[in-house]
Amino acid sequence: MIWYPYEQMKTMKAPYKILDAEGVHLYTKDQKLIDSISSWWCMIHGYKNKEINEAMKNQIDQFSHVMLGGLTHEPVLKLSEKLKDFDNVYINQYDDKYKGLSLYLNLPSHKDYKIDELIKFIKAKDIKGVVFNNYRDLNFVSNFRENNIKIRIGRYLNVFNRFTYKFYQDFAEMISASVEETFASINENAENFPVEILAYGRMELMNMRHCPFSTIKKCGLVGCETCKFNSAEMINESGNRLKIIRNEVLSVIYPNKASKVDKEKLSQKVSLLVSAFDDKDIDEFYKSKEIDNLNYDRGVI
């Protein structure tokens, strides 16, 4: 006997018998259906996704999962190879696959944390430092320094002139320049301060606590962690594709395509920051020759 969820077995209608599936569609003997809930969120990238299927076929003949406790394997070695050219790696969440890298934890910009618990976690995971993304973080400068945890200043603090660089220099080992600063100003400040800029990545277009998909789903912002729309795309009125990432209490809207800065316009003293969503972004950073200098050509301030 089969129990079908949310059905009373004595009164239920005969279920649709699925013979095939591809993309968003399910196929019965004589019907083509749209799977609007992605088989309860398990198929958010569609059926017969060529890239996913090939990766699964290649991997399953070897093993489905192996821990990194005293062990290693080819996929994690490949990831390390991709990251080897980077002096430091900024992470939003810790994973054992990052072990052995020079890690900095991006502190959340819109979520509070308990400083004692955070420091305990950072030391347990051998994380080298933190990246400040909210002025609230300034309350804990002494806490981090007393525990030998390095401090860096993130883009959210919008540093764009020598007065703010000088303020942060007293306790931060690296300072991210605002994308509202010009190349000329960045190079000038790099003569006196430790400066990095976003050299490849996506600029946040909007942060919101509301989720644009919740008006359609009427979900009341419940179940965001497993929702198929927590990493999704929209098309605006101009036909531009936008990427929307839901992270706990915040939805962030980005351009779908990452931008790359012309390194020739930068002093050798400026460090480069690569913001990647996945392995493809890292590959694209190395391969792409298309230049889009964000706002650095003209600045905003």
Secondary structure, 3 states (H helix, E strand, C coil): CCCCCCCCCCCCCCCCCCCEEEECEEECCCCEEECCCHHHHCCCCCECCHHHHHHHHHHHCCCCCCCCCCCCCHHHHHHHHHHCCCCCEEECCCCHHHCCCCEEEECCCCCCCCHHHHHHHHHHCCCCEEEECCHHHHHHHHHHHHCCCEEEECHHHCECCHHHHHHHHCCCCEEEECCCCCHHHHHHHHCCCCEEEEEEECCCCEEECCCCCHHHHCCCCCCHHHCCCCEEEEECCCCCEEEEEEECCEEEEEECCCEECCHHHCCCCCEEEECCCCHHHHHHHHHCCCCCCCCCCCCCC
